[in-house]
Amino acid sequence: MQETRKRDHIELTAKSQTNGLLVDSRFYYEPLLSAHPTQETDISTTFLGKKIQAPFWVSSMTGGVGEARHINQNLARVCREFSLGMGLGSCRTLLESGQYFEDFNLRPILGNDLPFFANLGIAQVERLVHDQEINKIFDLINRLDTDGLIIHVNPLQEWFQPEGDKFLFSPIETIAKLSEAFKGSGKKIIVKEVGQGMGPKSLKSLLDLPIDAIELAGFGGTNFSQLEYLRTKGADKLEIEALAKVGHTSLEMISILNNLLKANPDYIKKQIIISGGIGNFLDGFYLQEQLHFSSIIGQAKNFLTRSENYEELKAFTNAQIEGLKMARKFLTIKTSEVQ
């Protein structure tokens, strides 16, 4: 084995040259100060009252189409195997029909001890609140045996979508009414955007409500406004794209959240899912180290693109966890980019 290794070193030397301009300059690398992580290295955390073995979250993606069942079941399997949390894609279809129930029925795979959340768009929540049918939301949560509801807030996506819904009320009014109805239920609320992120007034308004967590879904990852724009046809298409490019990165939102926390220390009770432009564990580590709230790292695309092949999905998830352990042992961030 030693001879093979030395031969590999000789043969691969030329291919292993690095360009100093490509160094990841976000970190100090400190190779002298830690031992390697082991199987016992603990990076577990508690998210909304449930322990997960690593601070990773499978962010909301898909449901209600033919291939969704296989995808979601694989995602649930990998969450069970590595003890991670998961948010469902939009469960809107289950409000009208049980046809696709098994696409979303993942609690039997996950088990009872992991965080698992249903998902509805603010347009559906608005309608149910307005029509005094909040019981349908609780029925959905109970049928799926989830810990609560993710509300995705997406005015730009709905505007870009040819068949999109238009809001009659501001989302914060609707969320406030729903959070009041959730009091005492034991069920939790997470609010997220869908790829644009949120500005300071919106973030503060959420921190002021009795919700439990915010998912950033910052600009730089999958952007559903851009996705709907790509679906748009017609002469006006080129004239509206500019709006798909507004928003806030996760890094900018972390700076906003930290400043809001300075002004009101009670906000620390909220938890944050850092998502949007997270290419890998190292991006997540970099952002987590700068956020002063309890947080976990959310990814959607990276899990989704590997979800049809379970062994590939498993290998990716394991690499994220082991990579984060190494980062925590040997890296520190340089001067923080946030205030």
Summary of the structure (lengths in Angstrom):
residues: 339
radius of gyration: 21.2
end to end distance: 50.5
largest distance: 73.9
contacts: 1078
relative contact order: 0.15
helix: 47%
strand: 14%
